[in-house]
């Protein structure tokens, strides 16, 4: 007897146990990862968890009122957004308000304070030669201490990185690392293979500095500027007001006074020459843990071709001078971050800022340098702490609405599909569980934060998921109406239902993707959640709903077409199987002439 060929819509016998085992393993693994990381709840956005709202106002520099325009404001918004999100503070909102204001909303989180410090920092970086330096304020009186005679400044500015270093700043050429003379000699003698450069030293010889209690004074072209000398003499870097004014109005081509802190946390004041290299000459900056030299966290800078040439020229000129005129100051927003000294030209096209950075400080500085300087100067007009009370009330209302909607969906399934509603409701619970676990994991991994629009996206996804179940159930019921029994109906209905489900979910995902790309801020949360739940719908339908229905079809309750199963052939109006009608045979006997 020849076995009949399978029809075009027939499918091979499925193995539901494998699919159910696969999704069970995935659920257990994801849940285990959630508990292992300690993030058992989704991260909340500013509207649900609270945070900080900052209003920044663009302040024109002298004679540059026209610089405050839409182009520069949009550029500033883009840079601020990249700075904040570069720290892992996701769901931040940066947008213009009016002609010269920018509103920044930073959700409450571990990096929110660091983001607040960086968001309005202009990050104008210049390399300037040091003309003179000494301790500032009360510490400058009396006999000069080692740091009073021009020690390199080791502490980053309060505005930029707010770091206190312990140890000496160093800058290195590409492929080499700076050290003290003894360190360099040791490296060479032991044959460690380290290209230790003697170009930039961390601790210049005391004999090369100002001594005998005399304070360094401006010299050269800077000394000829009486106004600059008066500013230097009057500058007290221990006073916040003086630090804020130091360098105000100075152009890159002008000499200026500035402040910085040394390794003892003491404020030093400087006279600096015109800028030789600026931040736009930096091609890339990153924080690196330097384990080979024991320098700890450092900030490496790779210059552009043009910047590398300028850096080589200025270091070559400084190498010919005596301390402190052989030092150059790395100036960030008018404050000295570091002031290493030079003994030979650096031609490698890269440099390194080092001291006693911790990881956050190094990454913060590298972040600002990588994303560039703001085109405008901003003043912080107001800082407001946002509470989650209002958002909590809205969330509660949204969850109530979602619960009512879910209850109506379940009620409809119970009335219309009866026993099949068990499969649908179970699938909805699996989808909800996966969504919750994945959102909890995405918080620490990519910085995803759950906000009110994202909650709305999850509620909308209930309908999308339920629609997939209904499509499949209706296909199965259509097969039963054609006179097939349940088990073949489940398998024959799947190929057609599968195509419909995939097309429907693809359209939903495409809409979510486009919405995510073309929108900003909170609307992206809605789009992201909608796209995520759409993908999970495909996973749940393929790996859970279909295999579970296959197993249920083998149970007598469903297979026999019980009236409460939702698959009763009689209530569905099933047609009897189609059979060929046979002609009735006539009994033997004489033929009636009339019939003949």
C-alpha positions in Angstrom: 0.0 0.0 0.0 1.5 3.3 -1.1 1.5 6.1 1.6 -0.2 9.3 0.4 2.0 12.3 -0.3 1.8 15.2 2.1 -0.1 18.2 1.0 1.5 21.5 0.4 0.2 22.8 3.7 1.0 19.8 5.8 3.9 20.0 8.1 6.2 17.4 9.6 5.4 16.1 13.1 6.6 18.6 15.6 8.6 18.0 18.7 7.1 20.3 21.2 9.1 19.1 24.2 12.3 20.5 22.7 10.9 24.0 22.1 9.4 24.1 25.6 12.7 23.0 27.1 14.6 25.6 25.1 12.4 28.5 26.3 12.4 27.2 29.9 16.3 27.1 29.8 16.3 30.7 28.5 13.9 31.9 31.2 16.0 30.2 34.0 19.2 31.6 32.6 17.9 35.2 32.3 16.3 35.1 35.7 19.5 33.7 37.2 21.5 36.5 35.5 19.1 39.1 36.9 19.6 37.8 40.5 23.3 37.3 40.0 23.8 41.0 39.0 21.6 42.2 41.9 19.4 44.2 39.5 16.0 42.6 40.2 13.9 45.6 39.1 14.0 47.7 36.0 15.9 51.0 36.2 13.5 53.9 36.3 13.6 57.1 34.3 13.5 60.7 35.7 9.7 60.8 35.6 9.4 57.7 37.8 12.5 57.8 40.0 13.2 61.5 40.1 16.5 63.2 39.1 18.0 66.5 38.3 16.8 69.2 35.9 19.3 71.8 34.9 18.7 75.0 33.0 21.7 76.4 31.1 21.8 79.8 29.5 24.2 80.6 26.7 26.4 83.6 27.6 28.1 85.5 24.7 31.8 86.2 24.9 33.0 89.7 24.2 32.0 90.8 20.7 30.5 87.4 19.8 26.8 87.9 20.4 26.1 86.5 16.9 27.6 83.2 18.0 24.4 82.4 19.8 22.4 81.0 16.9 20.4 77.9 16.1 23.3 76.0 14.6 25.6 76.4 17.6 22.7 75.7 20.1 21.9 72.4 18.2 25.6 71.5 18.2 25.8 72.1 22.0 22.7 69.9 22.6 24.3 67.1 20.6 27.6 67.3 22.5 25.9 67.5 25.9 23.8 64.5 25.0 26.8 62.4 24.0 28.7 63.5 27.1 26.0 62.5 29.5 25.1 59.2 27.7 28.8 58.4 27.4 28.8 58.1 31.2 26.0 55.5 31.0 23.2 57.9 32.1 20.6 56.8 29.7 17.2 58.3 29.1 18.7 61.8 29.6 16.8 64.6 28.0 18.7 67.5 26.4 16.7 70.1 24.5 16.6 73.8 23.7 14.1 76.2 25.2 13.8 79.5 23.5 16.8 81.1 21.7 19.5 80.6 24.3 18.4 78.2 27.0 19.0 74.4 27.2 17.1 72.1 29.6 18.9 69.0 30.7 17.0 66.3 32.6 19.3 63.7 34.2 17.6 60.7 35.9 18.7 59.8 39.3 21.6 57.3 39.2 25.2 56.5 40.1 26.6 58.8 37.4 24.1 61.7 37.6 26.3 63.9 39.7 29.3 63.4 37.3 26.9 64.1 34.4 25.8 67.3 36.0 29.4 68.5 36.3 30.2 67.7 32.7 27.0 68.8 30.9 27.7 72.5 31.0 31.5 72.4 31.0 32.8 74.2 27.9 35.9 71.8 27.8 38.1 74.3 25.9 41.5 72.7 26.1 44.8 74.5 25.3 48.4 73.7 25.7 50.2 76.8 26.9 53.8 77.4 27.9 54.4 78.3 31.6 56.0 81.7 32.1 55.9 81.7 35.9 54.2 79.8 38.8 54.1 79.9 42.5 51.9 79.0 45.4 48.9 81.2 45.9 47.3 82.6 49.1 48.6 82.2 52.6 50.8 79.2 51.7 52.9 81.5 49.4 54.5 83.3 52.3 57.6 82.3 54.2 60.3 79.9 52.9 59.4 78.2 49.7 58.5 74.6 50.0 59.2 72.1 47.2 55.8 72.7 45.8 56.1 76.4 46.2 58.9 76.6 43.6 57.0 75.3 40.7 56.0 71.7 41.3 53.9 70.3 38.5 50.2 70.9 39.1 48.6 67.5 39.8 45.0 68.4 40.5 42.5 68.8 37.8 40.2 71.8 38.0 37.0 71.8 40.1 35.0 72.5 37.0 36.4 69.8 34.8 37.3 66.7 36.7 37.4 67.8 40.4 40.3 65.4 41.2 43.0 65.6 43.8 46.1 63.8 42.7 48.8 62.2 44.8 52.0 61.9 42.9 53.5 63.8 39.9 52.0 64.5 36.5 53.7 62.9 33.5 53.2 63.2 29.8 54.6 60.6 27.4 55.5 60.3 23.8 53.9 57.6 21.6 55.4 54.2 22.5 57.1 55.5 25.6 56.4 56.4 29.2 57.9 59.2 31.2 59.5 58.7 34.6 62.0 60.3 36.9 65.6 60.1 35.8 66.3 57.2 38.1 63.3 55.3 36.8 64.5 55.8 33.2 67.9 54.6 34.0 66.5 51.5 35.8 64.3 50.7 32.9 67.3 50.8 30.5 69.6 48.9 32.8 67.2 46.0 33.4 66.4 45.6 29.7 62.6 45.7 30.2 62.1 46.8 26.6 60.3 49.9 27.6 61.0 52.9 25.5 61.3 55.3 28.4 61.5 58.8 27.1 63.4 61.5 29.1 61.4 64.2 27.3 58.9 64.9 30.0 59.9 64.6 33.7 57.6 64.6 36.7 59.9 66.3 39.1 62.3 68.9 37.8 65.5 69.4 39.7 65.1 71.8 42.6 68.2 73.7 41.6 66.5 74.6 38.3 63.6 76.3 40.1 63.2 79.6 41.9 65.0 79.5 45.2 66.1 81.6 48.2 62.4 82.5 49.0 62.0 84.6 45.8 58.8 84.2 44.1 58.9 83.5 40.4 57.8 86.5 38.4 56.7 86.9 34.8 59.4 87.2 32.2 59.7 87.5 28.5 56.8 89.0 26.5 54.4 88.3 29.3 56.4 90.4 31.7 56.0 93.4 29.4 52.3 93.4 30.0 51.8 95.6 33.1 48.1 94.6 33.3 49.0 90.9 33.3 51.6 91.5 36.1 49.0 93.2 38.2 46.5 90.4 37.6 49.2 87.9 38.6 50.1 89.8 41.8 46.5 90.2 42.9 45.4 86.7 42.0 44.5 84.5 45.0 43.7 81.0 43.8 42.4 80.0 47.2 39.4 82.2 46.7 36.7 80.7 44.5 35.8 84.2 43.1 39.4 84.8 41.9 39.5 81.3 40.3 36.3 81.9 38.5 37.6 85.2 37.0 41.1 84.0 36.2 41.6 83.9 32.5 38.2 85.5 31.7 38.2 87.2 28.3 41.6 85.7 27.3 41.8 84.6 23.7 44.0 81.7 22.6 46.6 84.1 21.2 46.9 86.0 24.5 48.9 85.4 27.6 46.8 84.8 30.7 46.8 84.0 34.4 45.3 80.7 35.7 45.0 78.5 38.7 45.7 74.8 39.5 46.3 72.5 42.4 49.4 70.5 43.2 49.8 67.1 44.8 49.4 68.5 48.3 46.1 70.1 47.4 47.6 73.6 47.5 46.5 76.2 45.0 49.2 77.5 42.6 48.9 80.5 40.3 50.4 80.7 36.8 51.3 83.1 34.1 50.8 81.3 30.8 51.9 82.2 27.3 49.7 82.1 24.2 48.2 78.7 23.3 50.3 76.6 21.1 47.9 73.6 20.7 44.2 73.4 21.3 41.6 70.7 21.9 40.5 70.6 18.3 44.0 69.2 17.5 43.1 66.0 19.6 41.9 63.2 17.4 41.0 60.8 20.2 41.2 60.6 23.9 40.5 57.7 26.3 41.0 56.5 29.8 43.6 53.7 30.2 44.7 51.7 33.2 48.5 51.8 32.9 49.7 48.6 34.7 53.2 48.5 33.2 54.5 51.7 34.7 52.2 51.7 37.8 50.8 55.1 36.9 47.3 53.9 37.5 44.5 55.5 35.4 45.8 57.9 32.8 44.2 59.9 30.0 45.8 59.3 26.6 45.5 61.8 23.8 46.3 61.1 20.1 46.8 64.3 18.1 45.8 64.9 14.5 48.6 65.2 12.0 48.5 69.0 12.2 48.2 68.9 16.0 51.1 66.4 16.3 53.3 68.8 14.4 52.3 71.8 16.6 52.9 69.6 19.7 56.4 68.6 18.5 57.2 72.3 17.8 56.2 73.6 21.2 57.9 70.8 23.1 61.1 71.3 21.1 61.1 75.0 22.0 60.4 74.4 25.7 63.2 71.9 26.0 65.7 74.7 25.5 64.5 76.7 28.5 65.1 76.4 32.3 62.4 75.6 34.8 59.6 76.7 35.0 59.9 78.0 31.4 60.4 74.5 30.2 57.0 73.4 31.4 53.7 73.6 29.5 50.3 73.8 31.1 47.4 71.7 30.0 44.5 74.2 30.5 40.9 73.1 30.6 38.3 75.8 30.8 40.9 78.3 32.1 42.2 76.0 34.9 45.4 74.1 34.9 45.0 70.3 34.8 48.6 69.4 34.5 52.0 71.1 33.9 54.7 68.6 33.0 58.1 69.8 31.9 60.0 69.0 28.7 63.6 68.0 28.1 63.3 67.1 24.4 60.8 67.4 21.6 57.9 64.9 21.4 57.3 63.9 17.9 55.1 60.8 18.3 51.8 62.5 17.9 50.4 61.5 21.2 50.6 62.5 24.9 49.3 61.3 28.2 48.0 63.1 31.3 48.7 61.1 34.4 48.8 61.5 38.1 46.5 59.8 40.7 43.3 59.6 38.6 40.7 57.2 39.7 38.6 55.5 37.0 35.7 57.9 37.0 37.9 61.0 36.9 40.0 59.6 34.0 36.9 58.6 32.0 35.2 61.9 32.7 38.1 63.9 31.4 38.6 61.6 28.4 34.9 61.8 27.7 34.9 65.6 27.5 38.0 65.7 25.3 36.7 63.0 23.0 33.3 64.7 22.3 34.9 68.1 21.8 34.3 71.6 23.2 31.0 73.3 23.4 30.7 76.0 20.7 29.2 78.4 23.4 29.8 79.3 27.0 26.9 78.4 29.3 25.9 79.6 32.7 23.9 77.4 35.1 20.8 79.3 35.8 18.9 76.8 37.9 19.2 73.2 39.2 16.0 71.6 40.3 15.5 68.2 42.0 12.7 66.4 40.4 10.6 64.1 42.7 8.9 61.0 41.5 5.6 61.8 43.2 3.8 63.0 40.1 5.3 60.3 37.9 4.3 57.7 40.5 0.7 58.8 40.4 0.7 58.7 36.6 2.3 55.3 36.7 -0.3 54.1 39.1 -3.1 55.4 36.8 -1.4 53.8 33.8 -1.0 50.5 35.5 -4.7 50.5 36.5 -5.6 51.2 32.9 -3.4 48.4 31.7 -4.8 46.0 34.3 -8.4 46.8 33.1 -7.4 46.3 29.5 -5.7 43.0 30.4 -8.7 41.8 32.4 -11.0 42.6 29.4 -8.7 40.6 27.1 -8.7 37.6 29.4 -12.5 37.8 29.8 -12.9 37.8 26.1 -10.6 34.8 25.7 -12.5 32.9 28.4 -15.9 33.6 26.8 -15.0 33.0 23.2 -12.1 30.5 23.4 -12.9 28.8 26.6 -10.3 26.0 27.2 -8.0 27.6 24.6 -7.8 30.7 26.9 -5.6 28.7 29.2 -2.9 28.5 26.5 -3.4 32.2 25.7 -3.2 33.5 29.3 -0.2 31.3 30.1 1.6 32.6 27.0 0.8 36.2 28.1 2.4 35.5 31.5 5.5 34.0 29.9 5.8 37.1 27.6 5.3 39.5 30.6 7.9 37.6 32.7 10.5 37.7 29.9 9.9 41.4 29.3 10.4 42.2 33.0 13.6 40.2 33.3 15.1 41.6 30.1 14.3 45.2 31.1 15.9 44.6 34.5 19.1 43.3 32.7 19.2 46.1 30.2 19.4 48.7 32.9 23.0 48.0 34.0 24.1 46.7 30.5 23.0 49.5 28.1 21.6 52.0 30.5 17.9 51.5 29.6 15.6 53.3 32.0 11.9 52.6 32.2 9.8 55.7 31.9 6.0 56.4 31.5 6.0 56.2 27.6 7.9 52.9 27.9 5.2 51.6 30.2 2.6 52.6 27.6 4.6 50.7 25.0 4.4 47.6 27.2 0.6 48.0 27.6 0.1 48.4 23.8 2.1 45.2 23.3 -0.6 43.2 25.2 -2.8 43.6 22.2 -0.1 42.7 19.7 0.7 39.5 21.6 -3.0 38.5 22.0 -3.5 39.1 18.3 -0.9 36.5 17.5 -2.7 33.9 19.6 -6.1 34.7 18.0 -4.6 34.3 14.5 -3.4 30.8 15.3 -6.5 29.7 17.2 -8.7 30.8 14.3 -6.6 28.9 11.8 -7.0 25.7 13.9 -10.7 26.3 14.2 -11.0 26.7 10.4 -9.3 23.4 9.9 -11.8 21.7 12.3 -14.7 23.3 10.3 -13.3 21.6 7.3 -13.9 18.3 9.0 -10.4 17.5 10.3 -9.6 16.2 13.7 -7.7 18.3 16.2 -4.1 16.9 15.9 -3.9 17.3 12.1 -5.7 20.6 12.3 -3.0 22.0 14.7 -0.2 21.0 12.4 -1.9 22.1 9.1 -3.0 25.5 10.6 0.5 26.4 11.8 2.2 27.3 8.4 -0.5 29.7 7.4 -0.8 31.2 10.9 3.0 31.5 11.1 3.2 33.7 7.9 0.4 36.0 9.1 2.0 36.4 12.6 5.5 37.2 11.1 4.1 39.8 8.7 2.1 41.5 11.4 5.0 41.5 13.9 7.4 42.8 11.2 5.2 45.8 10.5 4.9 46.5 14.2 8.7 46.2 14.7 9.4 48.4 11.6 7.1 51.1 13.0 8.9 50.9 16.4 12.3 51.1 14.7 11.4 54.2 12.6 9.9 55.9 15.7 13.0 55.2 17.7 15.3 56.6 15.0 13.4 59.8 14.2 12.4 60.8 17.8 14.3 61.9 20.9 13.9 61.7 24.6 11.0 59.9 26.2 9.3 58.9 23.0 12.3 56.6 22.3 11.4 54.7 25.4 8.0 54.0 24.0 9.5 52.8 20.7 12.2 50.7 22.3 9.7 48.9 24.5 7.3 48.3 21.6 10.1 46.8 19.5 11.3 44.6 22.3 7.9 43.2 23.1 7.2 42.6 19.5 10.4 40.5 19.2 9.4 38.6 22.3 6.0 37.9 20.8 7.6 36.0 18.0 9.8 34.0 20.5 6.8 33.2 22.7 4.5 32.1 19.9 7.1 29.9 18.2 8.7 28.4 21.3 5.8 28.3 23.7 2.3 28.8 22.3 2.5 26.4 19.4 4.3 23.6 21.3 1.9 23.9 24.2 -1.1 23.7 21.9 0.4 20.6 20.2 0.7 18.9 23.6 -2.8 20.0 24.6 -4.2 18.5 21.4 -3.1 15.1 22.6 -5.3 15.4 25.7 -8.7 13.9 25.7 -10.4 17.1 26.8 -9.3 18.9 23.7 -9.0 16.0 21.3 -12.5 14.8 21.9 -13.9 18.3 21.2 -15.3 18.9 24.6 -17.9 21.7 24.6 -15.7 23.8 27.0 -12.5 23.2 25.1 -13.3 25.9 22.5 -12.8 23.3 19.8 -16.2 21.6 19.7 -16.8 20.6 16.0 -20.6 20.9 16.5 -20.5 24.4 17.9 -18.0 25.4 15.2 -20.3 24.2 12.5 -17.9 21.5 11.2 -18.8 19.9 7.9 -18.9 16.1 7.6 -16.1 14.5 5.8 -16.6 14.7 2.0 -17.2 11.2 0.5 -17.9 10.0 -3.1 -21.5 8.9 -3.7 -21.7 5.4 -5.1 -24.4 4.2 -7.6 -26.8 1.6 -6.1 -26.6 -1.8 -7.9 -29.7 -3.2 -9.4 -31.0 -6.8 -8.5 -30.9 -9.5 -11.1 -34.1 -10.1 -13.0 -36.1 -9.3 -16.1 -35.8 -5.8 -17.4 -39.0 -3.8 -17.5 -39.8 -2.9 -21.1 -40.7 0.6 -20.1 -37.4 1.2 -18.5 -35.7 -0.2 -21.5 
